[in-house]
Amino acid sequence: MGIWNKRDDMVVHEVEPYNAESPPQALAGRITPVDTFYGRNHAPIPQLDAENWRLRVEGLVGRPLEMSMDELRDRFPERSVVATLQCAGNRRADLMEVSDIPGQVPWGPGAISTARWSGVSLADVLAEAGVRPDAAHVSFTGADVSDQAYPPQHFGGSIPMAKATSHEVLLAWSMNGQSLPAVHGAPLRVVVPGWIGARSVKWLLRIGVQAGPSDNYFQTEYSILPPEADPHTAERGEGITLGPVAIHCAILRPGKDARLPAGPTEVAGFAYAGDDRTVERVDVSADDGDTWTHAKVDLPESPWTWQHWHTTLDLPSGDTELIARAWDSTAAVQPESPATVWNPRGYANNAAARLHVTCRS
């Protein structure tokens, strides 16, 4: 096994902090094994003592709470959700081919994974604390301390109250039926289905109920800036703060730059609509978009997961660029080119997927 008990073929971009994506061929299943699930971190992974750990719930509540793990388990019913998590920087490498994005992790398509999460409903915990009428946002603070912020601060972020009180948002202690491992946020993490992974704060220490969004550095660092902006001098609030994931897809099979026999070839991948939307259609082309084939799209495991798709194309001899684009249940479709969505932090690339192959007769 590799670092943090991950499979040996994880694509490791950084060891400290640990940043690694799943190899594309390992993402074909509905549920991603724990040893294959991607890792995104801004600081060293903290090792917390579950016996002494406490969760605080405070802010605009009638009854502030402080609970141990045993108290959390005893006071609230256990719930589960199958949900896909995706880093906001997934597929940044495609944007880097348009123009360089210094200082950012060059993620391919593998900073996305799906697991069955178990724990307690955040809504249940908030109800116990008694949310005040003037509360509009819920913030999360993790134990990891990042020097990406100046001065260094705990990683954190927030979500609006409407999302926080939705039944699918969990405080999770289990992943695929196993105790949550340290690398994924033990003893407790937030899981916010349908939203960028940065809002699913790991190593959770504090929940804050408040009138406005979090003032944590990472709340607004995860935002889309205009192409001309300098990310080092941008003012807070200058960008579009990220929340729900935009529709996108990836081609998993055949592999990038594969050499194949010409003729009928299976092309397969996944698509993810984000939030509570579903993938309604995936189109695939082998002739630069002159013609499109509608792929077969599998039903989702839950309303909060990716959907896999596949089709067969008759590929000619020579070099071919495969293109795949997905449509969601609001009729939103992926933009044609990464140049359309390029931004100086390299977030939220949802341009159509493109993959080069070479065929021989």
N, C-alpha and C positions, 0 to 999 in steps of 0.2 A: 504494500500500500504506500501511497505517497504522503505528502504533507497533510496533517489534520485528518489522517485516515481516508484520504481521497484516492480515487483510482489513479494509476500511474500515468494515464494519458490525458489527464486534465491539462488544459492550456493555461499554464501559470504565467501571469503577467508580472506579479510581484509576490515575493515571499513575505515581506514585512513592510506595510500591512499586507495580509494575504488577499490577493485578488486573482481569481482563477475562474475560467469558464468551462462549461461542459463541452467535450468534443461533439461535433454535430451528429455523428452517427449514433451517439448515445441518447439522443433526445427523441427517438422515434416512439417511445412508449408513452402511455397516458400519464403514468406516475414515474417520477424521476427517483431512482434510488438515492439514499442519503449520501453514499460515497461518490455520487455523480453530480449532486446539486451544486450549482455555481456558488461562489463566495465573493462578496463585495464588501470591502472594509476601508475605513479611513484612518484606522489606528490599530495598534496591537490588540489582539484578542484578549479580553480580560478573563481571568479565571476566578469565578465567584464561588464562595462557600454557600451552598444552598441552605445549610442549617442556620446561618446567621443573616441570610438575605431577607430584606423586607421591601414590600411595595407600598409606596405612599400615594394616596389619592387626595389632592388638595386643590385649593383655589376657590372658585365660585360654587361651592357645595355646602349643603346644610350640615353634613356630617363627615368631616375629614376622616380618612381611613389609613391605618397602617397594618399590613397583614403579612404573615409568614406564608410560605408555600402551603403548609398544612392547613392553615386557616382559609386560604384561597380555595383549596380543594374542598374543604368541608362546607363552606358557606354558599357555594354556587354550583349549579348543575354543570356537568361536563358536556361540552358540545364539540362537534367536529365539522370541518369544511375542507373540501378538496379545492385548492386554489393555486393558480400560477403566480409566481413572483418574477418580476423582470427588472433588471437594472435600467435606469433611465438612459445610461450610456450604451446600451446594447446596440451593436452594429455601428459603433462610432468609427471603426476602421474604414467603412465606406465613405464617411464624411471626410476623413483624413486624406482620401485620394483626391477629393475636390480641392481642399486647401488644408494646410497643416493646422493641427490644434495642439500646441505645445503643452506639456505637463499633464496630459490626460491619458488614461488607460486606453489602449487601442483595441477595445472589445470587438470581437467578431460577432456571430449570431448566437453564441452560446451562453450569454449572461441572462438566461431565462431557464426556469425549471418549475416543476409542479409536484406538490406533495399533499398528503392528507395531514392536516394540522388538527390537534386536539388541545383543548384547554377550557377556558370560560369565556362567555360572551362579555365583551367590553360594555355593552348596553346594560347587562345585569349588574356589573360593578358600579356603573354610573348611577343606576337607579338606587342602589343601596346607599351611595353617598349623598343622593338628593341634589340633583343639578338645579341651580337657581335660574330663574327666568331670563336673567341678563347674560347667561352663558351662550356662546356661539361657536366656540372651538375647543378642541381637546388636544393638548400637547403631550409629547412623550419625551422622556430623557433616559438615555442609556448610560451604561457604566463606562463605555469606551471614550477615551479622551483623545481628541485629534489636534495635532499642531497645524493642520491645514487652516484652522481658524487662528486669528491673532487677537488677544492671547488665546492659547489653547483652551478648548472647551469640550464638554461632553457632547456626543452626537445626539441630535434631537430633531424634532419636527412636529407638525400638527396636521390635523384634518378637521373639516367643519363638523359641527354637531350632528347634522343630518346623516353624515356617513358614520360617525362614531357610534350612533345609536342604532345603526342597521344591524340586523341579526348576524350577518356574515363576518363582522370584524371580531377577531379573537385575541385573547391573551393566551398564547400557546405554550405548553410545556412538553408537547409530544409532536413527533414528526414521523410519519409513516409507521405508527405504532411503536416507536422507540422513544425513549427519553431524549429530549432535545439535546443535541451535542453542543459543546462549548463553541465550536466554530459557527454554529447557527443561532447562538443567542441564549444559551442556558444560564440561569434556570428558567427564564420567562422572556418571551418576546411578543411583540405585536405582529399580527398578520392582518393587513388591510387589502383584501382581495380587489383586484381590478385597478389598483393604483400602483404608481411607481414603487419599486422596492425600498427606496429611501424612507418612505413613510411607515414601513414595517420595522420599527426600531427594535434592535436586539439588546439583550442584557438589560432589560427594562428595570429602572429604579423608581421612576416617578411619573405619575399621570397628573397633568394640570388642567383644570377646567377654567376657561378664561373667555374674555369678551372678544379678543382678536387673535389672529394667527400667532404662532410661536415666533419669538425673536431670536431663535437659535440660528447660528450662521448657516446651517445646512438647509433650513427652510427655504431661504431665498437663493442659496447657491444652486439649488436644483431648479433652475429657471431657464427659459429660452430668451437669450439676448438678441437684439438686432445684429445682423451680420457685421455692421461697422463698429459695434461696441468693443471696448477693451474690458475683458472680464476682470482684470486686476484693479480697475478704477471705477467699475460700474457702481452706481448707487443702489442701495436696497430698494426693491420695488420697481427697478427699471425694466426688468424682464417679466415674462409670463411665468408665474410660479406653477410648477408641474404637479399634477394630481392624477387623474385617470389616464390610463395608457391609451395611446392612439392605435387604430387598426394597423397591423403589419403582418408580414409573413416571412418565412425563410425556406430555402430549398435545402433539404438534408441529403437527398439522394437524386442523382449521382453526386459524388464528391467534387469539390472545386478542382478545376483543371484535370478532371478525370479523362483517361483515354479509353474509348469505348468502341465496340463494333457499330457500324452504321445500321440503321433499321429501328424496329420497335424498341423503345427504351422506357422503363418506368421512371417517372419523375415524382418525387414525394417530398413532403415537408410538413410544417405546421403553420397555422395562422392563429393570431390572438387579437381579439377585439377590445379587450380592456373594459373596465367598469362593469356594468351589468348588460353589455351588448353581446351579441353573438356573431359569429362569422357566417355570412349567408352565401358567399360565393368566392371561389378562387379561380382565376383565369391564368392559363399558362401558355406561353408563346415560345416558338423556336425560330421565328423569322422576323425578329425586331418589331413585333407587335402588329404585323400585317394581318395575321390571323390568330385567334385565341381558342384554346380548348378549355372547356369547363371541367375542372377536376371534381372527383368525388370527395365530399367533405364529411368527415365523421361527426357524429353528435358529440357535444362536450360531456365530460365526466360530471361537471356541475356547471351552474351559470357563471362560474368564476375561473374557468380554465381555457387553455388553448384547445384548438381542434386540429387534428391531423388530416391531411389531404393527399391524394395520389391520382395520377393519370398515366397514360401511355402515349408517348409522342414518337412519330417516325422521323428519326434524326438523319440528316444527310451526311455524306462524307465531308470532312473538313472541320473548320472551327465553327462552333455554334455558341451563341449566348442565349441561355435560357432566361426567361423573364417570368416572374410570378407576381400577381397582384391580388389582394383580397378586398372584399366588400363586407361591410358590417350591416347590422340590422337597422341602422339609420340611413343606409345607402351611402355612407362615407366610403371612399376608395383611396387606396394608397397613391401618393403622388408619383409621377413618372421617374424623377431623377433625384439623387441625393443632393445635387446642387440647389434644388428647390428648397430644401429644408436645412441647408447648412447653417450652423450657428457656432459662435466662438467657444462654447463649452462642449459642443458635440453631443447634445442630448436629443432624445426623442426622434431618432432617425426612423421614419416609417415609410421611406421610399420603397418602390417596388423592388423585390429581390432579384438580383442578377447573378448568374453563375456561368462561367466559361467551361466548355468541354471540347474535346477533339475526337472526332469519329473517323474510323478507317473502314473501308469496304473489305 
